[in-house]
Amino acid sequence: MKIILFYLYIFDFLFHQPSVPFVKMIKWFLAALVLSIAESGKIRPQLPSYIKVCHRSDPNLNDCVRESVERIRPYLSQGIPELEIPGCEPLVLPEIVMNQGKGSIMVQSKYKGMQIYGPSQFKLRSVKVDIEKNKVKIKLFLPRLEMIGNYSIQGRIMMLPIAGHGVSTGNYTDIEATAVMQGEKYEKDGETYLNVKELHTDFTIGHASVHLSNLFEGDKQLGDSMNEFLNDNWKSLAEEIKPILEKTISDLFKKFSNKIYQKYPLDVLLPP
């Protein structure tokens, strides 16, 4: 758009100059150029200058992508508007609904305004990009995540009743995570784009501690007992709710990824 405005400015300037043959020729040239740009209806978007561009023909593509991710790390805290990546310190999740009706956990719970601190401190373990299969696999380590938000819960955990609504806090350390993204190519306006068809995450937690305020309508004794029970049994409880958490995280990052892929053609994100 800036280029079009620039040409229009020059065209307008020359249009008001004396009509000498050379100037007249320039007028028609610029008019044709502006019309051709306007007719095409697009100008290929460019990535922010601080992002390292990797070429898909690079034999060391995995290393390049890894370096590119590391370069944008300082920008992740505040977010990257050009890529529609929200700030992640904290990363805010408007709502998480977790309804578990199998196994030892049978609860209906909802978490609102969850603020997650620590995502930008991840350490990349490995990056594998398969251009032919449109597949990316990333392994990373998160030293610590802190979560706080509002919750409501009703149900039973290991046969014990649980009910309450208030503030939920959690601390999670030594998290190993793997994300696998499966994409598919499609054509739009003469350009090739990528769409994230599937995104799966898997993670293990080294240790976790949680606290739910105002359990059982503020009954301190019952609330303290339940919080102690939750922390004593965090590992088995985490395994029960792990599939729901992984799906929630996968859906979130699939949404973020597709916002980027819908904006930039493949030849901009990963030129030949």
C-alpha positions as semicolon CSV with decimal commas, in nm:
position;residue;x (nm);y (nm);z (nm)
1;M;0,000;0,000;0,000
2;K;0,284;0,242;0,077
3;I;0,433;0,171;-0,266
4;I;0,102;0,250;-0,436
5;L;0,069;0,577;-0,245
6;F;0,426;0,668;-0,338
7;Y;0,360;0,615;-0,707
8;L;0,034;0,805;-0,686
9;Y;0,216;1,098;-0,527
10;I;0,474;1,106;-0,807
11;F;0,204;1,068;-1,068
12;D;0,008;1,360;-0,925
13;F;0,321;1,576;-0,910
14;L;0,414;1,509;-1,271
15;F;0,058;1,551;-1,387
16;H;0,070;1,915;-1,284
17;Q;0,404;1,985;-1,455
18;P;0,440;2,137;-1,806
19;S;0,339;1,883;-2,065
20;V;0,675;1,824;-2,233
21;P;0,700;1,494;-2,426
22;F;0,933;1,328;-2,174
23;V;0,715;1,420;-1,879
24;K;0,406;1,303;-2,068
25;M;0,574;0,969;-2,129
26;I;0,659;0,937;-1,759
27;K;0,298;1,018;-1,672
28;W;0,168;0,734;-1,885
29;F;0,434;0,497;-1,754
30;L;0,349;0,571;-1,393
31;A;-0,022;0,555;-1,464
32;A;0,020;0,210;-1,617
33;L;0,240;0,098;-1,327
34;V;-0,006;0,215;-1,063
35;L;-0,296;0,054;-1,248
36;S;-0,107;-0,274;-1,281
37;I;-0,029;-0,279;-0,909
38;A;-0,386;-0,192;-0,820
39;E;-0,512;-0,457;-1,061
40;S;-0,299;-0,726;-0,905
41;G;-0,459;-0,639;-0,571
42;K;-0,170;-0,764;-0,363
43;I;0,177;-0,687;-0,243
44;R;0,357;-0,980;-0,085
45;P;0,387;-0,921;0,292
46;Q;0,735;-0,926;0,442
47;L;0,850;-1,076;0,770
48;P;0,982;-0,843;1,042
49;S;1,350;-0,760;0,986
50;Y;1,463;-0,922;1,312
51;I;1,343;-1,266;1,202
52;K;1,606;-1,488;1,046
53;V;1,471;-1,622;0,717
54;C;1,553;-1,986;0,643
55;H;1,555;-2,142;0,297
56;R;1,391;-2,479;0,255
57;S;1,679;-2,589;0,030
58;D;1,928;-2,533;0,313
59;P;2,087;-2,868;0,406
60;N;2,108;-2,737;0,764
61;L;1,745;-2,624;0,773
62;N;1,680;-2,762;1,121
63;D;1,967;-2,561;1,268
64;C;1,853;-2,248;1,085
65;V;1,495;-2,277;1,214
66;R;1,627;-2,333;1,563
67;E;1,839;-2,017;1,539
68;S;1,541;-1,825;1,402
69;V;1,327;-1,929;1,700
70;E;1,603;-1,829;1,941
71;R;1,630;-1,486;1,778
72;I;1,265;-1,402;1,838
73;R;1,276;-1,514;2,202
74;P;1,337;-1,156;2,335
75;Y;1,024;-1,039;2,152
76;L;0,792;-1,309;2,286
77;S;0,729;-1,146;2,623
78;Q;0,555;-0,846;2,465
79;G;0,427;-1,035;2,162
80;I;0,485;-0,994;1,789
81;P;0,191;-0,802;1,637
82;E;0,318;-0,852;1,281
83;L;0,281;-1,228;1,327
84;E;-0,030;-1,196;1,546
85;I;0,157;-1,369;1,829
86;P;0,024;-1,247;2,165
87;G;0,253;-1,156;2,452
88;C;0,336;-1,457;2,667
89;E;0,451;-1,296;2,991
90;P;0,194;-1,364;3,097
91;L;0,024;-1,579;2,839
92;V;-0,348;-1,521;2,899
93;L;-0,604;-1,793;2,833
94;P;-0,956;-1,644;2,847
95;E;-1,126;-1,971;2,939
96;I;-1,047;-2,339;2,984
97;V;-1,329;-2,589;3,032
98;M;-1,236;-2,931;3,165
99;N;-1,514;-3,185;3,202
100;Q;-1,377;-3,521;3,309
101;G;-1,619;-3,810;3,345
102;K;-1,398;-4,118;3,343
103;G;-1,157;-4,291;3,577
104;S;-1,097;-4,163;3,928
105;I;-1,176;-3,802;3,837
106;M;-1,535;-3,704;3,766
107;V;-1,555;-3,326;3,772
108;Q;-1,689;-3,031;3,581
109;S;-1,449;-2,739;3,606
110;K;-1,393;-2,404;3,440
111;Y;-1,095;-2,170;3,458
112;K;-1,120;-1,807;3,349
113;G;-0,859;-1,539;3,291
114;M;-0,572;-1,781;3,339
115;Q;-0,236;-1,602;3,345
116;I;0,065;-1,821;3,275
117;Y;0,414;-1,695;3,359
118;G;0,733;-1,851;3,226
119;P;0,657;-1,967;2,867
120;S;0,926;-1,745;2,714
121;Q;1,195;-1,918;2,919
122;F;1,170;-2,238;2,716
123;K;1,483;-2,416;2,599
124;L;1,476;-2,587;2,259
125;R;1,581;-2,950;2,269
126;S;1,547;-3,013;1,897
127;V;1,373;-2,899;1,578
128;K;1,299;-3,127;1,283
129;V;1,144;-2,990;0,964
130;D;1,027;-3,230;0,693
131;I;0,956;-3,017;0,385
132;E;0,830;-3,307;0,173
133;K;0,575;-3,416;0,433
134;N;0,487;-3,062;0,554
135;K;0,571;-3,175;0,906
136;V;0,748;-3,007;1,196
137;K;0,848;-3,166;1,527
138;I;0,975;-2,958;1,818
139;K;1,101;-3,072;2,155
140;L;1,148;-2,819;2,433
141;F;1,206;-2,786;2,805
142;L;1,028;-2,543;3,036
143;P;1,205;-2,487;3,369
144;R;0,900;-2,341;3,540
145;L;0,543;-2,231;3,478
146;E;0,328;-2,037;3,722
147;M;-0,047;-2,016;3,668
148;I;-0,312;-1,805;3,834
149;G;-0,677;-1,745;3,753
150;N;-1,036;-1,792;3,863
151;Y;-1,187;-2,137;3,887
152;S;-1,511;-2,319;3,958
153;I;-1,530;-2,693;4,017
154;Q;-1,789;-2,953;4,110
155;G;-1,758;-3,331;4,129
156;R;-1,550;-3,608;4,281
157;I;-1,178;-3,684;4,284
158;M;-1,081;-4,037;4,386
159;M;-1,425;-4,079;4,543
160;L;-1,386;-3,759;4,748
161;P;-1,635;-3,478;4,682
162;I;-1,492;-3,145;4,569
163;A;-1,672;-2,816;4,518
164;G;-1,571;-2,453;4,513
165;H;-1,506;-2,134;4,324
166;G;-1,228;-1,884;4,379
167;V;-0,865;-1,834;4,282
168;S;-0,653;-2,116;4,145
169;T;-0,273;-2,103;4,162
170;G;-0,026;-2,360;4,038
171;N;0,349;-2,408;4,005
172;Y;0,489;-2,658;3,757
173;T;0,859;-2,735;3,710
174;D;1,087;-2,934;3,481
175;I;0,841;-2,974;3,195
176;E;0,944;-3,173;2,888
177;A;0,717;-3,105;2,590
178;T;0,691;-3,228;2,232
179;A;0,480;-3,067;1,961
180;V;0,416;-3,225;1,620
181;M;0,255;-3,014;1,349
182;Q;0,113;-3,162;1,029
183;G;0,044;-2,910;0,756
184;E;-0,109;-2,914;0,410
185;K;-0,047;-2,680;0,119
186;Y;-0,313;-2,487;-0,071
187;E;-0,319;-2,221;-0,342
188;K;-0,459;-1,870;-0,301
189;D;-0,418;-1,574;-0,539
190;G;-0,138;-1,752;-0,723
191;E;0,061;-1,818;-0,404
192;T;0,118;-2,137;-0,204
193;Y;0,014;-2,124;0,160
194;L;0,033;-2,373;0,445
195;N;-0,254;-2,473;0,671
196;V;-0,201;-2,654;1,000
197;K;-0,421;-2,960;0,967
198;E;-0,320;-3,128;1,291
199;L;-0,113;-3,026;1,592
200;H;-0,046;-3,266;1,876
201;T;0,136;-3,197;2,202
202;D;0,271;-3,429;2,465
203;F;0,430;-3,328;2,793
204;T;0,560;-3,461;3,121
205;I;0,585;-3,259;3,442
206;G;0,870;-3,300;3,688
207;H;0,677;-3,162;3,984
208;A;0,357;-2,970;4,051
209;S;0,189;-2,789;4,339
210;V;-0,157;-2,633;4,336
211;H;-0,387;-2,435;4,562
212;L;-0,759;-2,372;4,524
213;S;-0,901;-2,098;4,744
214;N;-1,255;-2,098;4,884
215;L;-1,321;-2,468;4,852
216;F;-1,640;-2,594;5,014
217;E;-1,777;-2,240;5,052
218;G;-1,473;-2,126;5,247
219;D;-1,456;-2,411;5,499
220;K;-1,086;-2,383;5,592
221;Q;-1,046;-2,730;5,738
222;L;-1,206;-2,907;5,443
223;G;-1,029;-2,677;5,197
224;D;-0,686;-2,735;5,351
225;S;-0,743;-3,110;5,356
226;M;-0,845;-3,116;4,990
227;N;-0,548;-2,900;4,882
228;E;-0,314;-3,130;5,074
229;F;-0,475;-3,431;4,907
230;L;-0,438;-3,274;4,561
231;N;-0,069;-3,202;4,616
232;D;0,003;-3,546;4,761
233;N;-0,156;-3,710;4,458
234;W;-0,064;-3,458;4,187
235;K;0,113;-3,714;3,967
236;S;-0,179;-3,954;3,931
237;L;-0,424;-3,665;3,897
238;A;-0,210;-3,508;3,625
239;E;-0,217;-3,834;3,427
240;E;-0,597;-3,838;3,445
241;I;-0,644;-3,486;3,308
242;K;-0,343;-3,494;3,073
243;P;-0,542;-3,576;2,754
244;I;-0,773;-3,277;2,810
245;L;-0,482;-3,044;2,882
246;E;-0,291;-3,161;2,575
247;K;-0,593;-3,106;2,350
248;T;-0,652;-2,758;2,496
249;I;-0,289;-2,660;2,438
250;S;-0,285;-2,815;2,089
251;D;-0,599;-2,626;1,982
252;L;-0,454;-2,300;2,115
253;F;-0,124;-2,327;1,928
254;K;-0,293;-2,455;1,613
255;K;-0,497;-2,135;1,613
256;F;-0,186;-1,917;1,663
257;S;0,006;-2,105;1,392
258;N;-0,268;-2,074;1,132
259;K;-0,289;-1,699;1,186
260;I;0,073;-1,677;1,074
261;Y;0,040;-1,922;0,786
262;Q;-0,273;-1,753;0,652
263;K;-0,093;-1,419;0,639
264;Y;0,238;-1,519;0,479
265;P;0,286;-1,733;0,167
266;L;0,521;-2,029;0,197
267;D;0,780;-1,856;-0,022
268;V;0,799;-1,576;0,236
269;L;0,817;-1,799;0,543
270;L;1,050;-2,056;0,384
271;P;1,177;-1,935;0,046
272;P;1,333;-2,190;-0,195
